[in-house]
Amino acid sequence: MGKRVSRSGDPGLVSRKRQKVVHEAPTSEEVHTSRQLRALLTFTQDVARTRHGLQSLKIFLEAALEAENPSATDHAAILGDYLQSMKPRGGYEAAEDDEHHIYLSDVMQTWSYASQTNNDGLMSAVPVAIALLLKYLSRSLEMVPFGLGICRTLLQKQQLELISRNLSTDKGKAFIISPTLRMLREALSFDGGAIAKPLFRTRASTFKSLARNMGIVHIGDEAEDEKRPSTRSTAILFFLSAIKFLHPEAKKELISQRDIVAALTRDIKQDPPYLVRELLSKLKECVLMDDKVPREAKGNLLHVSTLVRISALYQVRQSEEDTAPSVADAAHDFLMAACTNPACGVLRQDSGLYPRDVDLDAVISTAELEELGLEAITWMNKYKSEVPVRNYTLANFLPNLRPWASVKQSDLVTAIFKVAPELVAHYFLDNKSFTFEPKLSATWIGYAAFLFKAVTLPIPEHFSRSSGFPQLPPPTTIVIDNILPLPLTQKALLRCLASKSNMISFFATRILVVAIEKLDTAIKMHQDTSHANPGPWQEAARRLIDEFCQRSPGIKDMINSFRSIPEADLLHREAASRLLRLCYEVLPQVALLAKFDVSPFLETSLGRLSKNELDDPKDFALCLKELENLLAIAGYSPGMRWFSASDALTLSPFTMLLKVCVDAPSGVTLGGIQKVLDFVAAEQQLVSEQKDHPGLLVLLETLQTLKESYARLVWPFLDNCLTRCATAPIKYLEAMHDMAEEIGLGDAEVVVSPLVMTILEQLPFAVNSGDKDVLGALGKSLPKFFGYLLAAGESKPLLEAVYTKIAAIFKGSPAKLAHKRIPDDLEFKQNTWPPSGKPSTKPTNSTSTSNKAISSEREISAEELESLLALPDTLTADNSALTKWASKTADELIDEGYAASLIKLLTSEHASIRKEALVSILKAAAKIRESEHEEKEQIWLLLSELAETARSDGHIDAGPLSSPVVAFACHALNVLRDPLHSLYPKINQFLARGPIWNLDRLPLVDEILLEEPAVGDSYYAQLNWLLGYLIDGLRTEKDLELFRKRRAKGPVLERILALGGNPYMRVPLRTQVLRLLYRITSIEGGSTTLTTRFGVMNWLEAMEGKGDEEMARLYRGVKKRVWETCDQQRVETWSRGGVKTLC
C-alpha cells in the first residue's frame, strides 16, 4: 500500500500542530407555534441546525417552567399541539411493547445520530431537553399520558443503549452524565413513580456506573450552586428518588450493592448542606422506617464505615445565612434513629449485663453453689479485660465518636448505652486513652459531663431482658463498670475531690452521688426475695460492695472535701452533704469507721437559716436540703447533742430546727426535718407515746399561729423546757402520774405530753424574772398550746388540772392568760392533722383496744421472715481449698479468701481434713510472713495463734473447733487487711495477750461492749462487726452454750438483749440482734432456752411498742417463731400459760 499524499499542493504549508477544538454556543429562536417547534426539532444531519432546535426547545421549556409566566397558557397550547402531532399510533401503552411506537421520534433519532457521530454536544442536549419536558409535563394532569409515553420510549432497547453510553462515558464529561441522571430521575418519579418498577428492571442500563458517578464531586473553591448541581449531587438525588418510589424488594436489592452504598457517603462531608439533609431524611423515611424492608438489608446500608462518615457531620459548621436545620442536627437525628431503634437493623437484642456467651438458663446444683459459692460459676471472674457483645457494629462505631467534644455526640453515646447496656463495660475497657485526671479545661468538663450521664443510666430490670431474674447473678466486674466506669479510678476521684477548683470537686461529688444511688439499686436487686437461689446473689452483693469501696474514695476523703467547700457555694454543699448521707445509708459499714462530728456543720447551717440571710427562695431550699442531709447523718451518730446550745447558737439544735420550720417560707417542703424532729421527740419522751398522737405538730401549730413578735419572745423559755424535759423525762412522767392520782385518774387515762409538766415547773421562774413581754407572749401561746393538745386527743381532766395551776401562777404576774379555760374548738390549719380520711382519735382507756389494733395489722409470713433474718452458713467447709491455696500468692491468699477458706475447714466433721487444714494454715502463715504484704506480721500471728489453739489439749482430734472462734478468726483476718479499721488496735491487743486463745470465752465481747472505741465515734460500727461474727459462729448446741454461760458480767446473750433495748440503735443493728435470735431458734432447744433462761418473749413484747410498724412486725414474727420452735409443753408449764397469751 502506497504512502498517502497530502491534499495540499505544498507539503510545507501544512501545520503539524493539533487543531484547536472550538465549542460554539448554540443559537436559538423564540417559538410561537407548534408547527415552528416541529420544524425546529425535525431530524437533520446538520449539527448546527439540530443544536439550534434543541436549544430553542430548552429555552421554551425553561420559560414555561417559570413560576411567574404570563404566557403560560400559550406555552401549554403550543406544547400540547406539538405532542399531539408527534403522538405515535396506539398511544403510550404501545410504546412499551412496540419499538416502532416512539414518542419524540425526531429527538430520539437525533440522540442516536449524536451517539454514532460521537457528538458530545448533542448527546448532552437531548437529555437536557427531555428532562425539562418531563418536568413540565408532570405539572399537568392532561399531559400525563404524553409524559408516560416518553418514559416508555426511554425504556426501549435503543434508548437504553444510549442511556448506558451516556452514563458510562468518561468521568470528565460531566455535562453528559448529569443531564442523563436528571432525565432518569424525572422519568422515575413521573406520575408518582408509575414506571419505577420497569425502570429498575432495566437497571443494567439505567443504574450503570452509578457508584462511579457518585464519586464525581464538585471541583472549585467556591461552594456548589444548588441550581447547577455536581454529578455526585445529581446521582444521589436519582438514588433517593429510586428508594422513594421502588417497592421493598427492589430497595433491598439496591441497598445491597456495596459499591453504591459505599459511594453514597464517601464524600458526604464535602456535600452541600441541602443535599446532606435530603439524603439523611430520605434514608430515614424510606429505608429505616419502612417496616417492609428487611432488617438485614438495613444492616447492609448502616455498616460501621457508613455510621462513621455520617458522624463526621457533627463537625460541619453552618453559615449564618442558612436558616434551614443544621447538618449536625440532621446527622444527630438520623444516628439516634439508626442506633437506638431495633427496627433499623443496627441494634441487636442483648442480654443486659450478661455477656454474649453466658447462658441465662444455665443451672448449677445447689450443693455445688453451697460448697464453692461464686467460684462454682466459671464465668464470674472471666470478663476483666474483654467483654463479648452482640452489638458488634455499635461496639466498633462508638470509639469513633467524641462525646467530650459535643453535647449531641454525648447524647448519642448515652442513648446507645441505654438501649444496649452490654456496651458500657465494653466501651470503657477498649477506650482507655482519656483519663479522668483533674484539669480544668473544656475537654475535661465535657468528659466529666459524659461520664455523669453514663453513671445516671438505669440498670436494666432484672439485669437482663427476661421477665424475671436469671438463676445466677451477673458478673460483678460488668455491674461495677456500669456503676463506676473504669476512668473513675480511686486515684482520679481522690485528686478531683482534693482539687482547689470547686467545679472539679463538684463534678466528682455529683458523680459519686449518682453512683452510690445506682449501687443501692443494684444491691436491692441482688437482695430481691424472688431469687430462686439467694445464696450466690447475696455473695455477689457483698462482692459488689467490696469492689465499689476499692474504686471510690474513702469516707474520710469525702468528709475533708465537704469541709473545704466555701459557705457561699450552696449547691456544692448540698451535693457533698447528700454524698455523706448516702454513704451512711448505703455503706454504713464504711461510713461508721470515720470520725465525723456533724455538730459544727449542723450549727452553721441552722445559724444561716435562722438569721434569714437567704433572700432567694432557691437558696433557702438548697440550704434546707443540706440541713436535712446533715440531720440524717446526725441520726446515725449517738454522740449528737440535740439539746446542748453552743457558743455559736443561743438555742439548742433541736429548738433551732423548730424555729426553722416555723420561719420557713410558704411552699418549702419540710417533711424531712419534721420526721427528724418527731423521731428525736419520741426518743427523748417529749411527747405522748399514744399511737395516733400528732407529736410535735401540736407545738408547731401553736408557734405558727402566733404573731412573729410573740414567737420570738417564747423561744428561750421553750428551749429551756425542752432541754430539761429531754434531760430527765422520768422526773416529769412521775410528776404527771402523781397529779393524775390527785384527781383520781387511772394509769390508762394518763395521756399527756411530759413537756406539759416541764412548762408547769418552769413557769414560776419565768414569772419571777419579771419580764412583761415574755409573760405576755406566754399568756398568748399557752392557751393555744393546751387547746391543740386537747384537739390531739390528750387527757382533758389532766390538762385542765395543769391549766388551773398555770392560771394560778399567772394571777400573781403582770400578764394574763388569753383564755380562762382551755379552748376546745381549735383545729389544725397550718399542718395536716388528722390525716385525710381518718377522724381525730380520742384516747382510749383500755389496753385491749391497742392489742386489737395490733392484732389487726398484717402479720409477717414465715417465708418473709426467713428472707429478712435467715443468713447462710458462712462457715461451710470447702474441701477444695486444700489444693487451691498452694498455687496462690500471699496477696491472693488474704484478699481473695483462700486463707479464710482454710480456717473454715477447722470446723469439718472429719479429723483428717481438720489436720490437713491445720498443716496448710501453718504453711500459708509462713508463706505470708516471707512475702511483701504490708500486714504480714499481724496476719502470720493470727494464723499461728489459731493453729496453736487448735493443737493445744488435743482439740483438733477431739472434734470440730469451736465455731465462734473460727468465725472470729475469719472476721479478724478481714480487719487486719485494713489498718484504718476501727477494730485494728483491739485485734492487735488481743493477739498480743498470748499464743493460745480461751475456747470457753467469746473473743473481744467485753472489749467491744464495755470499753470505749479506740478510733473515733465508731462504737456502733464495732457492734455491727461483733454481731456479725457472733451470728456466723452460732451453729450448734455447743456454740449456744457459750452464749448462755454465767459470767461475772452476765451471760453474753443477756447482754446482747440489753444492748438491743438501746434507744439510739438504728434499724440495721436492731435487725442484726433479731438475726442472732433467729439463728438461735434454728438450733435444737434454742427457742426453749431463750424463753426459760432469758425471758425473750417479754423482751420482744416490750420492744414491739418502741419501734416503727415495720420493726414491730419483725418483733411479732420472731415472737411467733420462738413459740413455734420451742418445747411448747415445757414452756407452757414453766410460765403457767403466760407465754401463750403473749403470742
JOWO-V955062 format. One record per pair of residues at least 24 apart in sequence whose ideal C-beta (glycine too) atoms are under 7 Angstrom apart, sorted by the first residue. I is the first residue (numbers start at 1). GAP is how many residues later the second one is. Records with the same first field share a line. If there is no record, write none. Layout:
I: GAP + GAP
This chain:
26: 25 + 26 + 29
27: 25 + 28
28: 24 + 27 + 28 + 31
29: 27
31: 25 + 29 + 47
33: 45
34: 44 + 47 + 48 + 51
37: 41 + 45
38: 44 + 47
41: 65 + 66
42: 64
43: 63 + 66 + 67
45: 68
47: 72 + 75
50: 60 + 72
51: 70 + 71 + 74
54: 71 + 72 + 75
57: 72
58: 70 + 71 + 74
61: 71 + 72 + 75
62: 70
64: 72
65: 67 + 70 + 71
76: 64
80: 63
83: 63
91: 54 + 58
92: 53 + 56 + 57 + 60
95: 54 + 57 + 58
96: 56 + 59
99: 57 + 58 + 59
102: 51
103: 46 + 47 + 50
104: 46 + 49
108: 45 + 51
111: 51
112: 46 + 50
115: 47 + 50
120: 53 + 56
123: 43 + 53
124: 51 + 52 + 55
127: 39 + 52 + 53 + 56
128: 51
130: 53
131: 48 + 51 + 52 + 55
134: 52 + 53 + 56
135: 51
138: 52
144: 47
147: 43 + 44
148: 42 + 43 + 46
151: 36 + 39 + 44
152: 43
154: 33
155: 40 + 43 + 44 + 47
160: 42 + 45
163: 42 + 43
164: 41 + 44
167: 41 + 42 + 46
168: 40 + 41
171: 45
174: 42 + 57
177: 36 + 39 + 54
178: 53 + 56
181: 32 + 53 + 54 + 57
182: 52
184: 54
185: 52 + 53 + 56
188: 53 + 54 + 57
189: 52 + 56
193: 52
196: 49 + 50
197: 50
200: 46 + 50
210: 25 + 29 + 50
211: 48 + 49 + 52
214: 49 + 50
215: 48 + 51
217: 50 + 53
223: 49
224: 48
226: 46 + 48
232: 35
233: 39 + 42
236: 28 + 39 + 43
239: 25
240: 38 + 39 + 42
243: 39 + 43 + 44
244: 38 + 42
248: 42 + 44 + 45
251: 36 + 42
252: 41 + 42 + 45
255: 32 + 42 + 45 + 46
256: 41 + 44
261: 39 + 40 + 45
265: 41 + 44 + 45
268: 41 + 42 + 45
269: 43 + 44 + 47
273: 45 + 49 + 51 + 54
276: 37 + 51 + 54
277: 47 + 48 + 50 + 53
280: 50 + 51 + 54
284: 50 + 53
288: 49 + 50 + 56
291: 52
295: 50
298: 46 + 47
299: 46 + 47
302: 36 + 42 + 43 + 44
303: 90
304: 89 + 92 + 93
307: 28 + 90
308: 89 + 92
310: 24 + 25
311: 24 + 89 + 90
314: 92 + 94 + 95
328: 80
332: 76 + 80
335: 77
336: 76 + 79
339: 55 + 73 + 77
340: 75 + 76 + 79
346: 47 + 48
347: 44 + 47 + 72 + 73
348: 42 + 43
349: 116
350: 39 + 40 + 41 + 70 + 72
351: 71 + 113 + 114
352: 69 + 70 + 108 + 111 + 112 + 113
353: 68 + 69 + 107 + 110 + 121 + 125 + 126 + 129
354: 109 + 110 + 120
355: 28 + 32 + 33 + 67
356: 32 + 33 + 34
357: 31
360: 104 + 106 + 110
362: 109 + 110
363: 108
364: 108
366: 167
369: 164 + 166 + 167
370: 165 + 506
371: 505 + 507
372: 506 + 508
373: 163 + 166
374: 162 + 165 + 166 + 169
377: 95
379: 96
380: 95
383: 92 + 94 + 95
384: 93
385: 44
386: 43
387: 38 + 39 + 42 + 91
389: 33 + 34 + 37
390: 32
391: 29 + 31 + 32
394: 26 + 29
395: 28 + 31
398: 25 + 29
399: 31 + 32
403: 47
404: 30 + 39 + 42 + 43 + 46
405: 41
410: 39 + 40 + 43
413: 37
414: 39 + 40 + 43
417: 37 + 40
418: 39
421: 39 + 61
424: 30 + 57 + 58
425: 53 + 56 + 57
428: 53 + 57 + 58 + 59
429: 57
434: 53
435: 52 + 57
436: 51 + 52 + 56
437: 55 + 58
438: 57 + 58 + 61 + 66
440: 61 + 63 + 64
448: 59
451: 34 + 36 + 37 + 60
452: 58 + 59 + 62
454: 31
455: 56 + 59 + 60 + 63
456: 58
459: 59 + 62 + 63 + 66
463: 62
468: 62
469: 59 + 61 + 62
471: 61 + 62
472: 64
473: 53 + 63 + 64 + 67
476: 64 + 67 + 68 + 71
479: 43 + 65
480: 64 + 67 + 68 + 71
483: 32 + 35 + 36 + 39 + 65
484: 31 + 64 + 67 + 68
488: 63
489: 62
490: 60 + 61 + 62 + 63
493: 59 + 60
494: 59 + 63
497: 56 + 60 + 61 + 64
498: 63
502: 67 + 70
505: 56
506: 66 + 69
509: 52 + 63 + 66 + 67 + 70
510: 65
512: 40 + 67
513: 62 + 65 + 66 + 69
516: 66 + 67 + 70
517: 65
519: 29 + 67
520: 66
529: 338
535: 337
538: 334
545: 42
549: 38 + 41
555: 28 + 35 + 36 + 38 + 39
556: 38
558: 25
559: 35 + 37
570: 49 + 52 + 53
571: 51
573: 53
574: 48 + 51 + 52
577: 49 + 52 + 53
578: 51
580: 53
581: 48 + 51 + 52
584: 49 + 52
588: 480
589: 432 + 435
592: 426 + 428 + 429
593: 387 + 388 + 389 + 425 + 428
594: 422
595: 420 + 421 + 422
598: 32 + 35 + 36 + 39 + 42
599: 41 + 42
601: 29
602: 28 + 32 + 51
603: 43 + 45 + 46 + 50
605: 25
606: 43 + 47 + 50 + 51 + 54
607: 41 + 42
609: 51
610: 46 + 49 + 50
617: 48
620: 45 + 48
621: 47
624: 44
627: 46
628: 44 + 45
631: 42 + 45
635: 41
636: 430
637: 380
638: 381 + 382 + 426
639: 378
642: 38
643: 79 + 80 + 83 + 84
651: 64 + 68
652: 67 + 71
654: 26 + 68
655: 60 + 63 + 64 + 67
658: 41
659: 56
661: 39
662: 38 + 41 + 42 + 49
683: 380
684: 42 + 45
685: 44 + 69
686: 36 + 39 + 40 + 67 + 68 + 69
687: 66 + 68
688: 63 + 64 + 65 + 106
690: 61 + 103 + 153
691: 159
692: 101 + 149
693: 99 + 100
694: 98 + 139
697: 131 + 134 + 136
698: 87 + 90 + 91 + 94
699: 86
700: 131
701: 87 + 127 + 129 + 130
702: 79 + 82 + 83 + 86
704: 126
705: 79 + 125
706: 74 + 75
710: 67 + 70 + 71
713: 60 + 61 + 64
714: 63 + 64 + 67
717: 49 + 57 + 61
720: 42
721: 34 + 37 + 38 + 41
722: 33
724: 34 + 38
725: 29 + 30 + 33
729: 25
732: 25 + 26
739: 59 + 62
740: 58
743: 54 + 55 + 58
745: 50 + 52 + 53
748: 97 + 98 + 99
749: 46 + 96
750: 45 + 48
751: 43 + 44 + 92
752: 42 + 43 + 46 + 47
753: 36 + 41
756: 46
760: 42 + 45 + 46
763: 43 + 46
764: 45
767: 42 + 45 + 46
772: 42 + 43
775: 38 + 39 + 40
776: 39
779: 31 + 36 + 37 + 38 + 39
780: 38
782: 24 + 35
783: 34 + 35 + 36 + 39 + 40
784: 42
786: 36
787: 35 + 36 + 37 + 39
788: 38
790: 32 + 34
791: 35 + 36 + 37 + 49
793: 47 + 48 + 49 + 50
794: 49
795: 48
859: 257
860: 253 + 254 + 256 + 257
865: 252 + 256
868: 246
869: 205 + 206 + 209
870: 208
871: 160 + 204
873: 162
874: 158
875: 29 + 32 + 88 + 91 + 92 + 157 + 160
877: 27 + 28 + 30 + 31
878: 26
879: 34
881: 24
882: 34 + 35 + 38
885: 35 + 39
890: 37 + 38 + 41 + 43
891: 42
893: 31 + 35
894: 34 + 39 + 45 + 83
895: 82
899: 25 + 74
900: 70 + 73
903: 43 + 63 + 66 + 67
904: 62 + 66
906: 44 + 55 + 60
907: 53 + 54 + 56 + 59
908: 52
909: 51
911: 46
914: 42
915: 41
918: 29 + 32 + 33 + 38
921: 25 + 26
922: 25
935: 41 + 42 + 44
938: 38 + 50 + 53
939: 34 + 37
941: 50
942: 27 + 30 + 31 + 34 + 49
945: 46 + 50 + 52
948: 47 + 48
949: 47 + 48 + 50
952: 44
955: 44
962: 37 + 77
963: 70 + 72 + 73 + 76
964: 38 + 66 + 69 + 75 + 78
965: 32 + 34 + 38
966: 67
967: 62 + 65 + 66
968: 35 + 61 + 65
971: 54 + 57 + 58
982: 31 + 32 + 33 + 36 + 39 + 40
983: 39 + 42
985: 29
986: 28
1002: 28 + 40 + 50
1005: 47
1006: 43
1009: 46
1020: 49
1023: 46
1024: 45 + 48
1027: 45 + 46 + 49
1030: 46
1031: 44 + 45 + 48
1034: 42 + 45 + 46
1036: 47
1037: 46 + 47 + 48
1040: 40 + 43 + 46 + 49
1044: 45 + 49
1053: 41
1054: 40
1057: 37 + 42
1060: 43
1061: 42
1067: 44
1070: 41
1074: 40 + 44
1077: 41
1078: 40 + 43
1081: 40 + 41 + 44
1087: 35 + 38 + 39
1088: 38 + 39 + 42 + 43
1090: 32
1091: 31 + 35 + 40 + 48
1092: 39 + 42
1096: 26
1097: 25 + 42 + 45
1101: 41
1119: 24
